[in-house]
Amino acid sequence: MSTFQHIKPAGKAQFKDRYTTKAAELLTPYKEGKKGEAAILGAPLSKPSISHSGASFAPDAIRRCLNSFTTYNIEEETDISSQKIIDFGDIAMHPTSIEECHQRIYQATKEITEAQAAPFTIILGGDHSITTSTVKAIKETRGTVGIIQLDAHHDLRNTEDGGPTNGTPFRRLIEGGHLKGEHLIQIGIRNYSNAKAYHDYAIENGVTVYTMKDVRQRGITELIQSALTHLEDKVDTIYLSVDMDVLDQAYAPGCPAIGPGGMDPDTLTQAVKQTIQHPKVQTMDIVEIDPTLDIRDMTSRIASLLVLNSLIN
């Protein structure tokens, strides 16, 4: 051990306040038998994105941004400094094969779910193509899955034109028999962001679609409650999929598919907090952040806050 008084290991020389715990300090590497209040797994895949994307860098960026927050919630008057986020690390992706990457995501998700290290698991993408693999694994370990999808896009594109891209995850789940259309609730779908054919596909397959107009007129609290009520008696477990481009471009410059007319961070935060309070909601993914496009980590910081809110239940 170094005997130097004022020298710290490289990368550790940051200011330390004796009364302040940074949220990043809650991250605890997984060891067999270790338990926490939540668990995270990185799925750093962006090769299948239909647009330029550095989403493979997002898991590390989200973890790093936890240093932007303390563990004290002034509104709830709660301090979560004693809680743990079990960190399983990142899935090692195949350098060239998208199919192998998706298989590894499926296998890793199944393994960490079976490890039962925490009652709630957060998967950090990556682009939205990862969700096909994660939901397939959750279905095998926990039974029938219902999905609440916060997104600007349907992500029900056909696979003939481009294969298993980040625009196809929910169609692949439906057509693969892993998800019933009636068990998919989409919230935040935006104007001029989807083809009519895919909206028609959603309706024909029984998908519930709430647009941003619905969010503005009915309010996110009512929509989330409606979604939970619709699913809770029909499925064994509920999966929350958060595509960060559901946010307005003013708040999420780090999303590859930014656009106007989306949610603000408070609305998204409320949607996530309300959803994960339901006992059947056991898994969440956060996808579609490209840290190389972000401005001062604005988008990744919001994602980190969503991770933190998973501990307040």
ROMIKOL-555506 format. One record per residue (C-alpha): chain; residue number from 1; x, y, z; residue in three letters. Coordinates in pm, 1 decimal, padded with zeros to 6 digits. Layout:
N
chaine=A num=NUM east=X north=Y up=Z residu=Ala
...
***
This chain:
313
chaine=A num=1 east=00000.0 north=00000.0 up=00000.0 residu=Met
chaine=A num=2 east=00124.7 north=00350.5 up=-00084.7 residu=Ser
chaine=A num=3 east=00250.3 north=00560.3 up=00206.8 residu=Thr
chaine=A num=4 east=00210.7 north=00887.0 up=00016.3 residu=Phe
chaine=A num=5 east=-00027.8 north=01117.5 up=00201.1 residu=Gln
chaine=A num=6 east=-00196.4 north=01301.4 up=-00085.3 residu=His
chaine=A num=7 east=-00174.1 north=01056.6 up=-00375.1 residu=Ile
chaine=A num=8 east=-00466.3 north=00834.6 up=-00476.1 residu=Lys
chaine=A num=9 east=-00489.4 north=00567.1 up=-00747.9 residu=Pro
chaine=A num=10 east=-00541.8 north=00707.1 up=-01097.4 residu=Ala
chaine=A num=11 east=-00909.0 north=00777.8 up=-01163.7 residu=Gly
chaine=A num=12 east=-00992.4 north=00791.2 up=-00792.4 residu=Lys
chaine=A num=13 east=-00863.3 north=01137.9 up=-00709.3 residu=Ala
chaine=A num=14 east=-01202.3 north=01306.5 up=-00673.8 residu=Gln
chaine=A num=15 east=-01329.4 north=01522.8 up=-00391.2 residu=Phe
chaine=A num=16 east=-01478.4 north=01325.6 up=-00103.3 residu=Lys
chaine=A num=17 east=-01727.5 north=01476.2 up=00140.4 residu=Asp
chaine=A num=18 east=-01753.2 north=01266.8 up=00457.5 residu=Arg
chaine=A num=19 east=-02131.6 north=01317.0 up=00473.0 residu=Tyr
chaine=A num=20 east=-02208.1 north=01243.0 up=00108.4 residu=Thr
chaine=A num=21 east=-02251.0 north=00903.8 up=-00057.5 residu=Thr
chaine=A num=22 east=-02247.3 north=00903.3 up=-00435.5 residu=Lys
chaine=A num=23 east=-02498.3 north=00673.5 up=-00603.4 residu=Ala
chaine=A num=24 east=-02219.9 north=00496.1 up=-00792.5 residu=Ala
chaine=A num=25 east=-02099.8 north=00362.0 up=-00457.5 residu=Glu
chaine=A num=26 east=-02411.8 north=00145.1 up=-00443.3 residu=Leu
chaine=A num=27 east=-02279.9 north=-00067.5 up=-00731.0 residu=Leu
chaine=A num=28 east=-02159.3 north=-00399.8 up=-00594.6 residu=Thr
chaine=A num=29 east=-01993.9 north=-00659.3 up=-00822.1 residu=Pro
chaine=A num=30 east=-02184.6 north=-00987.0 up=-00826.8 residu=Tyr
chaine=A num=31 east=-02058.5 north=-01275.0 up=-00616.5 residu=Lys
chaine=A num=32 east=-02249.2 north=-01597.1 up=-00569.9 residu=Glu
chaine=A num=33 east=-02490.4 north=-01566.4 up=-00281.2 residu=Gly
chaine=A num=34 east=-02473.3 north=-01186.9 up=-00264.3 residu=Lys
chaine=A num=35 east=-02812.9 north=-01014.5 up=-00265.6 residu=Lys
chaine=A num=36 east=-02925.0 north=-00658.4 up=-00339.2 residu=Gly
chaine=A num=37 east=-03232.8 north=-00445.7 up=-00385.4 residu=Glu
chaine=A num=38 east=-03175.3 north=-00426.9 up=-00761.7 residu=Ala
chaine=A num=39 east=-02942.3 north=-00579.8 up=-01018.4 residu=Ala
chaine=A num=40 east=-02803.6 north=-00445.3 up=-01344.3 residu=Ile
chaine=A num=41 east=-02662.5 north=-00610.8 up=-01653.4 residu=Leu
chaine=A num=42 east=-02507.7 north=-00431.8 up=-01949.8 residu=Gly
chaine=A num=43 east=-02600.7 north=-00540.9 up=-02303.0 residu=Ala
chaine=A num=44 east=-02367.5 north=-00319.5 up=-02512.1 residu=Pro
chaine=A num=45 east=-02499.8 north=-00394.7 up=-02859.7 residu=Leu
chaine=A num=46 east=-02561.6 north=-00141.8 up=-03136.2 residu=Ser
chaine=A num=47 east=-02463.5 north=-00327.3 up=-03454.2 residu=Lys
chaine=A num=48 east=-02828.8 north=-00398.5 up=-03553.7 residu=Pro
chaine=A num=49 east=-02930.6 north=-00031.7 up=-03536.3 residu=Ser
chaine=A num=50 east=-03086.6 north=00097.8 up=-03858.3 residu=Ile
chaine=A num=51 east=-02923.2 north=00436.6 up=-03799.7 residu=Ser
chaine=A num=52 east=-02577.8 north=00536.7 up=-03680.1 residu=His
chaine=A num=53 east=-02551.5 north=00437.0 up=-03314.9 residu=Ser
chaine=A num=54 east=-02290.0 north=00416.8 up=-03044.3 residu=Gly
chaine=A num=55 east=-02540.4 north=00265.2 up=-02801.1 residu=Ala
chaine=A num=56 east=-02283.1 north=00000.4 up=-02714.8 residu=Ser
chaine=A num=57 east=-02112.7 north=00266.0 up=-02500.1 residu=Phe
chaine=A num=58 east=-02427.5 north=00338.8 up=-02296.9 residu=Ala
chaine=A num=59 east=-02396.8 north=00087.9 up=-02008.6 residu=Pro
chaine=A num=60 east=-02065.4 north=00238.4 up=-01898.8 residu=Asp
chaine=A num=61 east=-02195.7 north=00593.5 up=-01944.4 residu=Ala
chaine=A num=62 east=-02503.8 north=00525.0 up=-01730.4 residu=Ile
chaine=A num=63 east=-02291.3 north=00371.7 up=-01455.1 residu=Arg
chaine=A num=64 east=-02050.3 north=00667.2 up=-01467.7 residu=Arg
chaine=A num=65 east=-02337.6 north=00915.0 up=-01441.0 residu=Cys
chaine=A num=66 east=-02444.5 north=00762.3 up=-01110.9 residu=Leu
chaine=A num=67 east=-02158.0 north=00974.5 up=-00973.7 residu=Asn
chaine=A num=68 east=-02373.3 north=01278.0 up=-01057.6 residu=Ser
chaine=A num=69 east=-02623.6 north=01185.7 up=-00785.5 residu=Phe
chaine=A num=70 east=-02623.1 north=01137.5 up=-00410.5 residu=Thr
chaine=A num=71 east=-02827.4 north=00873.7 up=-00230.0 residu=Thr
chaine=A num=72 east=-03059.8 north=01117.9 up=-00052.4 residu=Tyr
chaine=A num=73 east=-03409.7 north=01185.1 up=-00187.8 residu=Asn
chaine=A num=74 east=-03517.6 north=01516.8 up=-00039.1 residu=Ile
chaine=A num=75 east=-03883.6 north=01484.3 up=-00145.0 residu=Glu
chaine=A num=76 east=-03926.7 north=01132.6 up=-00004.1 residu=Glu
chaine=A num=77 east=-03690.2 north=01207.5 up=00287.5 residu=Glu
chaine=A num=78 east=-03519.7 north=00874.3 up=00228.5 residu=Thr
chaine=A num=79 east=-03151.4 north=00780.8 up=00208.9 residu=Asp
chaine=A num=80 east=-03071.7 north=00468.5 up=00009.0 residu=Ile
chaine=A num=81 east=-02700.8 north=00461.4 up=00099.0 residu=Ser
chaine=A num=82 east=-02743.9 north=00123.9 up=00270.7 residu=Ser
chaine=A num=83 east=-02894.0 north=-00039.9 up=-00038.9 residu=Gln
chaine=A num=84 east=-02704.9 north=-00235.7 up=-00301.3 residu=Lys
chaine=A num=85 east=-02722.3 north=-00258.6 up=-00679.0 residu=Ile
chaine=A num=86 east=-02572.6 north=-00593.0 up=-00776.8 residu=Ile
chaine=A num=87 east=-02370.6 north=-00531.4 up=-01092.9 residu=Asp
chaine=A num=88 east=-02330.9 north=-00835.3 up=-01316.3 residu=Phe
chaine=A num=89 east=-02110.8 north=-00638.8 up=-01556.1 residu=Gly
chaine=A num=90 east=-02148.7 north=-00639.8 up=-01934.7 residu=Asp
chaine=A num=91 east=-02220.4 north=-00921.6 up=-02176.5 residu=Ile
chaine=A num=92 east=-01923.5 north=-00988.1 up=-02406.4 residu=Ala
chaine=A num=93 east=-02052.3 north=-00937.4 up=-02759.4 residu=Met
chaine=A num=94 east=-01940.3 north=-01133.8 up=-03063.4 residu=His
chaine=A num=95 east=-01732.2 north=-00904.7 up=-03288.0 residu=Pro
chaine=A num=96 east=-01921.5 north=-00980.4 up=-03610.9 residu=Thr
chaine=A num=97 east=-02230.5 north=-01200.9 up=-03562.6 residu=Ser
chaine=A num=98 east=-02551.2 north=-01023.6 up=-03462.9 residu=Ile
chaine=A num=99 east=-02725.9 north=-01358.8 up=-03422.0 residu=Glu
chaine=A num=100 east=-02457.7 north=-01471.8 up=-03175.3 residu=Glu
chaine=A num=101 east=-02482.7 north=-01141.0 up=-02987.4 residu=Cys
chaine=A num=102 east=-02857.0 north=-01189.3 up=-02946.1 residu=His
chaine=A num=103 east=-02801.4 north=-01548.2 up=-02830.7 residu=Gln
chaine=A num=104 east=-02550.8 north=-01431.7 up=-02569.3 residu=Arg
chaine=A num=105 east=-02795.7 north=-01169.3 up=-02441.9 residu=Ile
chaine=A num=106 east=-03064.5 north=-01436.3 up=-02412.3 residu=Tyr
chaine=A num=107 east=-02832.9 north=-01674.9 up=-02227.6 residu=Gln
chaine=A num=108 east=-02691.3 north=-01410.5 up=-01991.7 residu=Ala
chaine=A num=109 east=-03036.8 north=-01275.8 up=-01904.4 residu=Thr
chaine=A num=110 east=-03159.8 north=-01624.5 up=-01829.0 residu=Lys
chaine=A num=111 east=-02859.1 north=-01694.4 up=-01606.2 residu=Glu
chaine=A num=112 east=-02883.6 north=-01376.3 up=-01399.3 residu=Ile
chaine=A num=113 east=-03259.5 north=-01418.4 up=-01359.1 residu=Thr
chaine=A num=114 east=-03206.0 north=-01768.2 up=-01226.4 residu=Glu
chaine=A num=115 east=-02936.2 north=-01634.6 up=-00989.1 residu=Ala
chaine=A num=116 east=-03209.9 north=-01438.2 up=-00803.3 residu=Gln
chaine=A num=117 east=-02962.1 north=-01178.5 up=-00677.6 residu=Ala
chaine=A num=118 east=-03233.3 north=-00910.1 up=-00652.7 residu=Ala
chaine=A num=119 east=-03611.2 north=-00877.7 up=-00684.3 residu=Pro
chaine=A num=120 east=-03574.9 north=-00625.5 up=-00967.5 residu=Phe
chaine=A num=121 east=-03339.1 north=-00636.7 up=-01265.3 residu=Thr
chaine=A num=122 east=-03237.7 north=-00355.1 up=-01500.9 residu=Ile
chaine=A num=123 east=-03080.9 north=-00432.7 up=-01836.7 residu=Ile
chaine=A num=124 east=-02879.7 north=-00145.9 up=-01981.4 residu=Leu
chaine=A num=125 east=-02873.2 north=-00140.4 up=-02362.6 residu=Gly
chaine=A num=126 east=-02763.4 north=-00121.8 up=-02621.8 residu=Gly
chaine=A num=127 east=-03018.0 north=-00063.2 up=-02891.9 residu=Asp
chaine=A num=128 east=-03375.0 north=-00190.6 up=-02879.6 residu=His
chaine=A num=129 east=-03294.9 north=-00513.7 up=-03062.5 residu=Ser
chaine=A num=130 east=-03178.0 north=-00656.6 up=-02728.6 residu=Ile
chaine=A num=131 east=-03535.6 north=-00672.1 up=-02599.5 residu=Thr
chaine=A num=132 east=-03629.9 north=-00973.9 up=-02811.4 residu=Thr
chaine=A num=133 east=-03358.7 north=-01177.8 up=-02640.8 residu=Ser
chaine=A num=134 east=-03419.9 north=-01052.7 up=-02287.6 residu=Thr
chaine=A num=135 east=-03796.4 north=-01108.2 up=-02302.2 residu=Val
chaine=A num=136 east=-03750.0 north=-01459.5 up=-02441.8 residu=Lys
chaine=A num=137 east=-03527.2 north=-01539.4 up=-02143.5 residu=Ala
chaine=A num=138 east=-03769.8 north=-01384.9 up=-01893.6 residu=Ile
chaine=A num=139 east=-04057.0 north=-01586.2 up=-02042.0 residu=Lys
chaine=A num=140 east=-03864.4 north=-01910.4 up=-01994.6 residu=Glu
chaine=A num=141 east=-03780.3 north=-01835.8 up=-01632.6 residu=Thr
chaine=A num=142 east=-04089.2 north=-01649.0 up=-01511.1 residu=Arg
chaine=A num=143 east=-04377.0 north=-01746.0 up=-01739.0 residu=Gly
chaine=A num=144 east=-04614.9 north=-01538.2 up=-01950.4 residu=Thr
chaine=A num=145 east=-04481.4 north=-01187.3 up=-02009.9 residu=Val
chaine=A num=146 east=-04667.8 north=-00858.8 up=-02047.1 residu=Gly
chaine=A num=147 east=-04479.7 north=-00552.3 up=-02169.2 residu=Ile
chaine=A num=148 east=-04522.9 north=-00182.1 up=-02105.6 residu=Ile
chaine=A num=149 east=-04321.3 north=-00003.1 up=-02372.1 residu=Gln
chaine=A num=150 east=-04234.7 north=00366.0 up=-02337.3 residu=Leu
chaine=A num=151 east=-04130.5 north=00467.4 up=-02686.9 residu=Asp
chaine=A num=152 east=-04179.5 north=00708.0 up=-02974.5 residu=Ala
chaine=A num=153 east=-04185.5 north=00414.9 up=-03218.7 residu=His
chaine=A num=154 east=-04386.2 north=00095.1 up=-03252.6 residu=His
chaine=A num=155 east=-04072.1 north=-00112.4 up=-03323.2 residu=Asp
chaine=A num=156 east=-04292.3 north=-00350.0 up=-03520.7 residu=Leu
chaine=A num=157 east=-04101.0 north=-00326.2 up=-03849.8 residu=Arg
chaine=A num=158 east=-04083.4 north=-00625.4 up=-04080.8 residu=Asn
chaine=A num=159 east=-03769.9 north=-00838.8 up=-04071.3 residu=Thr
chaine=A num=160 east=-03752.4 north=-00904.0 up=-04446.6 residu=Glu
chaine=A num=161 east=-03608.8 north=-00562.1 up=-04529.1 residu=Asp
chaine=A num=162 east=-03330.8 north=-00551.4 up=-04272.5 residu=Gly
chaine=A num=163 east=-03327.6 north=-00853.7 up=-04047.1 residu=Gly
chaine=A num=164 east=-03341.6 north=-00834.9 up=-03665.5 residu=Pro
chaine=A num=165 east=-03280.9 north=-00461.7 up=-03624.2 residu=Thr
chaine=A num=166 east=-03361.8 north=-00225.2 up=-03339.6 residu=Asn
chaine=A num=167 east=-03689.3 north=-00151.1 up=-03520.9 residu=Gly
chaine=A num=168 east=-03817.9 north=-00510.4 up=-03502.3 residu=Thr
chaine=A num=169 east=-03801.9 north=-00643.4 up=-03142.0 residu=Pro
chaine=A num=170 east=-04172.6 north=-00657.8 up=-03061.2 residu=Phe
chaine=A num=171 east=-04276.8 north=-00795.9 up=-03397.3 residu=Arg
chaine=A num=172 east=-04017.0 north=-01070.7 up=-03356.9 residu=Arg
chaine=A num=173 east=-04156.8 north=-01152.3 up=-03013.6 residu=Leu
chaine=A num=174 east=-04515.9 north=-01164.5 up=-03140.9 residu=Ile
chaine=A num=175 east=-04437.5 north=-01367.3 up=-03451.5 residu=Glu
chaine=A num=176 east=-04208.3 north=-01597.6 up=-03256.0 residu=Gly
chaine=A num=177 east=-04490.2 north=-01684.5 up=-03016.6 residu=Gly
chaine=A num=178 east=-04315.6 north=-01532.5 up=-02716.4 residu=His
chaine=A num=179 east=-04561.4 north=-01245.6 up=-02670.6 residu=Leu
chaine=A num=180 east=-04930.1 north=-01197.9 up=-02740.6 residu=Lys
chaine=A num=181 east=-05016.6 north=-00867.5 up=-02904.1 residu=Gly
chaine=A num=182 east=-05280.2 north=-00805.5 up=-02638.9 residu=Glu
chaine=A num=183 east=-05004.4 north=-00822.0 up=-02374.7 residu=His
chaine=A num=184 east=-04813.0 north=-00528.3 up=-02524.7 residu=Leu
chaine=A num=185 east=-04896.3 north=-00172.5 up=-02414.5 residu=Ile
chaine=A num=186 east=-04719.6 north=00108.0 up=-02602.4 residu=Gln
chaine=A num=187 east=-04709.5 north=00456.9 up=-02448.5 residu=Ile
chaine=A num=188 east=-04570.2 north=00774.5 up=-02604.0 residu=Gly
chaine=A num=189 east=-04599.5 north=00684.9 up=-02974.0 residu=Ile
chaine=A num=190 east=-04540.5 north=01002.3 up=-03176.1 residu=Arg
chaine=A num=191 east=-04664.1 north=01163.0 up=-03495.5 residu=Asn
chaine=A num=192 east=-04453.2 north=01125.2 up=-03809.5 residu=Tyr
chaine=A num=193 east=-04233.1 north=00862.6 up=-03643.4 residu=Ser
chaine=A num=194 east=-04395.9 north=00542.9 up=-03774.8 residu=Asn
chaine=A num=195 east=-04533.0 north=00401.8 up=-04098.6 residu=Ala
chaine=A num=196 east=-04909.3 north=00348.1 up=-04124.8 residu=Lys
chaine=A num=197 east=-04848.6 north=-00021.7 up=-04199.0 residu=Ala
chaine=A num=198 east=-04692.2 north=-00071.1 up=-03856.5 residu=Tyr
chaine=A num=199 east=-04969.6 north=00112.1 up=-03675.5 residu=His
chaine=A num=200 east=-05215.4 north=-00110.2 up=-03860.4 residu=Asp
chaine=A num=201 east=-05012.0 north=-00416.4 up=-03758.8 residu=Tyr
chaine=A num=202 east=-05029.9 north=-00308.2 up=-03394.0 residu=Ala
chaine=A num=203 east=-05407.8 north=-00266.2 up=-03401.4 residu=Ile
chaine=A num=204 east=-05463.5 north=-00590.9 up=-03595.3 residu=Glu
chaine=A num=205 east=-05261.1 north=-00782.6 up=-03335.6 residu=Asn
chaine=A num=206 east=-05440.5 north=-00636.4 up=-03034.6 residu=Gly
chaine=A num=207 east=-05160.9 north=-00408.0 up=-02918.6 residu=Val
chaine=A num=208 east=-05277.7 north=-00118.7 up=-02700.1 residu=Thr
chaine=A num=209 east=-05135.9 north=00207.4 up=-02837.6 residu=Val
chaine=A num=210 east=-05131.1 north=00533.4 up=-02641.8 residu=Tyr
chaine=A num=211 east=-04993.3 north=00829.3 up=-02834.5 residu=Thr
chaine=A num=212 east=-04836.3 north=01146.6 up=-02698.7 residu=Met
chaine=A num=213 east=-05177.8 north=01306.7 up=-02743.7 residu=Lys
chaine=A num=214 east=-05311.8 north=01052.6 up=-02494.5 residu=Asp
chaine=A num=215 east=-05025.6 north=01133.2 up=-02257.0 residu=Val
chaine=A num=216 east=-05102.4 north=01505.2 up=-02275.3 residu=Arg
chaine=A num=217 east=-05480.2 north=01473.0 up=-02246.4 residu=Gln
chaine=A num=218 east=-05521.6 north=01184.7 up=-02003.3 residu=Arg
chaine=A num=219 east=-05197.7 north=01211.6 up=-01807.7 residu=Gly
chaine=A num=220 east=-04925.5 north=00951.5 up=-01756.6 residu=Ile
chaine=A num=221 east=-05060.4 north=00835.3 up=-01418.7 residu=Thr
chaine=A num=222 east=-05392.7 north=00727.1 up=-01568.6 residu=Glu
chaine=A num=223 east=-05226.5 north=00555.4 up=-01865.6 residu=Leu
chaine=A num=224 east=-04983.2 north=00356.6 up=-01651.7 residu=Ile
chaine=A num=225 east=-05261.7 north=00248.4 up=-01417.6 residu=Gln
chaine=A num=226 east=-05471.1 north=00142.4 up=-01716.1 residu=Ser
chaine=A num=227 east=-05176.9 north=-00058.5 up=-01854.1 residu=Ala
chaine=A num=228 east=-05110.9 north=-00232.3 up=-01523.0 residu=Leu
chaine=A num=229 east=-05478.8 north=-00312.0 up=-01472.9 residu=Thr
chaine=A num=230 east=-05498.2 north=-00454.3 up=-01825.4 residu=His
chaine=A num=231 east=-05198.3 north=-00684.0 up=-01773.4 residu=Leu
chaine=A num=232 east=-05192.9 north=-00786.6 up=-01408.3 residu=Glu
chaine=A num=233 east=-05444.5 north=-01071.5 up=-01429.7 residu=Asp
chaine=A num=234 east=-05335.5 north=-01190.7 up=-01774.3 residu=Lys
chaine=A num=235 east=-04959.9 north=-01246.3 up=-01727.7 residu=Val
chaine=A num=236 east=-04714.4 north=-01390.8 up=-01477.2 residu=Asp
chaine=A num=237 east=-04464.0 north=-01106.5 up=-01498.5 residu=Thr
chaine=A num=238 east=-04453.8 north=-00754.2 up=-01643.1 residu=Ile
chaine=A num=239 east=-04152.7 north=-00617.4 up=-01829.2 residu=Tyr
chaine=A num=240 east=-04093.6 north=-00242.8 up=-01863.5 residu=Leu
chaine=A num=241 east=-03906.0 north=-00136.4 up=-02176.3 residu=Ser
chaine=A num=242 east=-03782.5 north=00224.0 up=-02176.1 residu=Val
chaine=A num=243 east=-03664.6 north=00357.4 up=-02510.1 residu=Asp
chaine=A num=244 east=-03511.8 north=00691.6 up=-02421.8 residu=Met
chaine=A num=245 east=-03627.9 north=00847.8 up=-02747.9 residu=Asp
chaine=A num=246 east=-03973.5 north=00865.9 up=-02588.9 residu=Val
chaine=A num=247 east=-03829.8 north=01189.5 up=-02447.3 residu=Leu
chaine=A num=248 east=-03849.3 north=01513.4 up=-02641.5 residu=Asp
chaine=A num=249 east=-03527.8 north=01593.2 up=-02828.1 residu=Gln
chaine=A num=250 east=-03473.2 north=01892.3 up=-02597.5 residu=Ala
chaine=A num=251 east=-03405.5 north=01650.4 up=-02310.9 residu=Tyr
chaine=A num=252 east=-03245.4 north=01356.2 up=-02490.3 residu=Ala
chaine=A num=253 east=-02984.0 north=01474.8 up=-02741.0 residu=Pro
chaine=A num=254 east=-02804.9 north=01141.7 up=-02698.1 residu=Gly
chaine=A num=255 east=-03076.6 north=00935.7 up=-02867.9 residu=Cys
chaine=A num=256 east=-03002.7 north=00829.9 up=-03227.4 residu=Pro
chaine=A num=257 east=-03368.0 north=00892.5 up=-03327.6 residu=Ala
chaine=A num=258 east=-03438.9 north=01226.5 up=-03160.8 residu=Ile
chaine=A num=259 east=-03754.7 north=01418.7 up=-03242.0 residu=Gly
chaine=A num=260 east=-03986.5 north=01691.3 up=-03112.9 residu=Pro
chaine=A num=261 east=-04313.8 north=01632.1 up=-02932.9 residu=Gly
chaine=A num=262 east=-04199.4 north=01379.0 up=-02675.0 residu=Gly
chaine=A num=263 east=-04216.8 north=01345.7 up=-02297.7 residu=Met
chaine=A num=264 east=-04032.7 north=01557.9 up=-02046.4 residu=Asp
chaine=A num=265 east=-03808.3 north=01386.3 up=-01785.5 residu=Pro
chaine=A num=266 east=-04057.7 north=01433.1 up=-01501.1 residu=Asp
chaine=A num=267 east=-04328.2 north=01250.9 up=-01697.3 residu=Thr
chaine=A num=268 east=-04093.1 north=00965.1 up=-01783.0 residu=Leu
chaine=A num=269 east=-03970.1 north=00942.0 up=-01423.7 residu=Thr
chaine=A num=270 east=-04328.0 north=00927.7 up=-01294.3 residu=Gln
chaine=A num=271 east=-04414.3 north=00657.3 up=-01547.1 residu=Ala
chaine=A num=272 east=-04121.2 north=00441.0 up=-01439.7 residu=Val
chaine=A num=273 east=-04169.2 north=00494.9 up=-01064.4 residu=Lys
chaine=A num=274 east=-04538.4 north=00411.2 up=-01084.7 residu=Gln
chaine=A num=275 east=-04485.1 north=00104.9 up=-01301.7 residu=Thr
chaine=A num=276 east=-04214.3 north=-00059.1 up=-01093.3 residu=Ile
chaine=A num=277 east=-04417.6 north=-00029.0 up=-00774.6 residu=Gln
chaine=A num=278 east=-04639.2 north=-00308.7 up=-00906.3 residu=His
chaine=A num=279 east=-04526.8 north=-00645.6 up=-00763.1 residu=Pro
chaine=A num=280 east=-04541.7 north=-00817.4 up=-01102.6 residu=Lys
chaine=A num=281 east=-04295.3 north=-00571.8 up=-01259.1 residu=Val
chaine=A num=282 east=-03962.4 north=-00747.2 up=-01211.9 residu=Gln
chaine=A num=283 east=-03753.8 north=-00640.6 up=-01511.9 residu=Thr
chaine=A num=284 east=-03678.9 north=-00316.7 up=-01696.2 residu=Met
chaine=A num=285 east=-03455.4 north=-00230.4 up=-01985.8 residu=Asp
chaine=A num=286 east=-03320.9 north=00112.3 up=-02079.2 residu=Ile
chaine=A num=287 east=-03218.8 north=00140.3 up=-02443.7 residu=Val
chaine=A num=288 east=-03124.5 north=00372.1 up=-02730.2 residu=Glu
chaine=A num=289 east=-02868.5 north=00609.7 up=-02579.3 residu=Ile
chaine=A num=290 east=-02563.4 north=00699.5 up=-02786.3 residu=Asp
chaine=A num=291 east=-02312.5 north=00867.0 up=-02552.9 residu=Pro
chaine=A num=292 east=-02106.7 north=00983.8 up=-02852.4 residu=Thr
chaine=A num=293 east=-02397.2 north=01210.7 up=-02955.1 residu=Leu
chaine=A num=294 east=-02493.3 north=01322.4 up=-02604.7 residu=Asp
chaine=A num=295 east=-02435.3 north=01671.8 up=-02464.7 residu=Ile
chaine=A num=296 east=-02277.3 north=01670.3 up=-02117.8 residu=Arg
chaine=A num=297 east=-02428.9 north=01325.9 up=-02058.9 residu=Asp
chaine=A num=298 east=-02780.0 north=01476.6 up=-02046.3 residu=Met
chaine=A num=299 east=-02949.9 north=01160.4 up=-02167.8 residu=Thr
chaine=A num=300 east=-02735.5 north=00918.9 up=-01968.6 residu=Ser
chaine=A num=301 east=-02799.2 north=01118.8 up=-01650.1 residu=Arg
chaine=A num=302 east=-03173.9 north=01074.1 up=-01691.5 residu=Ile
chaine=A num=303 east=-03119.6 north=00700.5 up=-01737.8 residu=Ala
chaine=A num=304 east=-02906.7 north=00690.9 up=-01421.7 residu=Ser
chaine=A num=305 east=-03187.1 north=00864.3 up=-01231.3 residu=Leu
chaine=A num=306 east=-03429.1 north=00595.4 up=-01352.2 residu=Leu
chaine=A num=307 east=-03191.5 north=00332.7 up=-01213.0 residu=Val
chaine=A num=308 east=-03184.4 north=00511.8 up=-00877.3 residu=Leu
chaine=A num=309 east=-03562.2 north=00535.7 up=-00862.4 residu=Asn
chaine=A num=310 east=-03583.1 north=00159.1 up=-00887.4 residu=Ser
chaine=A num=311 east=-03455.3 north=00146.9 up=-00528.7 residu=Leu
chaine=A num=312 east=-03734.8 north=00364.2 up=-00388.1 residu=Ile
chaine=A num=313 east=-04033.6 north=00135.0 up=-00347.4 residu=Asn
***
